[in-house]
Amino acid sequence: MIRKAVLPVAGWGTRFLPATKAMPKEMFPVIDKPVVQFIVEECLHAGVENIIFVTGRHKRPIEHHFDINTDLEKHLEQMGKHDLLNNIREFSRLTNPIYIRQKEQLGLGHAVLVAEPVVGDEPFIVALGDIIIDGEENIIKRMIEIYERFGKSVIAVFEVDRKMVSKYGIVSVKPIEEDIGLIEDLVEKPKEEEAPSNLAIVGRYLFTPRIFEKLKVTPVGKGGEIQLTDAIKLLLEDEAVYSIKLKANVYDTGSPLGYLTTLVNFALKRKDIKDEFIKFLEDVVSKHSQWINKA
Ligand code: G1P
């Protein structure tokens, strides 16, 4: 029933300059897989068929990544690297992506609105291209189940330290059962003292197409941008919006510290790297404590 996912990937990645001058932050590797591939796989595993990238002029490597590279496949075949070949082959053929340009970077809300002609009049997913969600359940699949029950939009949220609220869209919810709630209010990146709760929007949304009507009339908000959070607040005037609280780990790869944390956590999950990497970390920690003692 939910066939389409919109992945806004047009942002400048200013927190990573100069690395992002020619390379999209969504293509940064988590060991050997680019960040955006995690998000595309999450969508595909939830049964989404069409991935719609809202892209910008410096984002071509994303298009190359999801394309078939026949030269590389031939090379791997000749070298007898069959595991690598199968992996690359399987992935390039799994998805048939659609690319649409956001010609001006006017904010996340604007990026979603740019996808309207491709999404049309049907419910759809929005998944942010730099947030990896690592948990037992596929959160997009769960959001689709909630949509199938209630027929309304669903926003994934997670608890953050109150000191961190100014980095996120923050919601207040009325709990209705276990991890499901009804959203009562939303504020984009509030000051700590103005936040209605510590529940942050995590970067996974399921929208009814009515969100497009709201995005068209959403005034410029925080940071001089058209904010998706503000459009959801307008949507609340017309229809209910549900929340689902995540139990998974959330990795925000869009900042240097977040990216580094992601790398360490994923390295610790890799059987082929883990043991030596732990030894390295132990070594670093012991050297570090010597430095502390010297100081
Ligand atoms: C965006 C959204 C914000 C959300 C966040 C999740 O902000 O505007 O509501 O909480 O993603 O990471 P950004 O991080 O793109 O500034």
Boltz pocket constraint, residues with backbone or C-beta under 6 A from the ligand:
constraints:
  - pocket:
      binder: B
      contacts: [[A, 108], [A, 128], [A, 131], [A, 167], [A, 168], [A, 169], [A, 170], [A, 188], [A, 189], [A, 200], [A, 201], [A, 202], [A, 203], [A, 227], [A, 228], [A, 229], [A, 252]]
      max_distance: 6.0
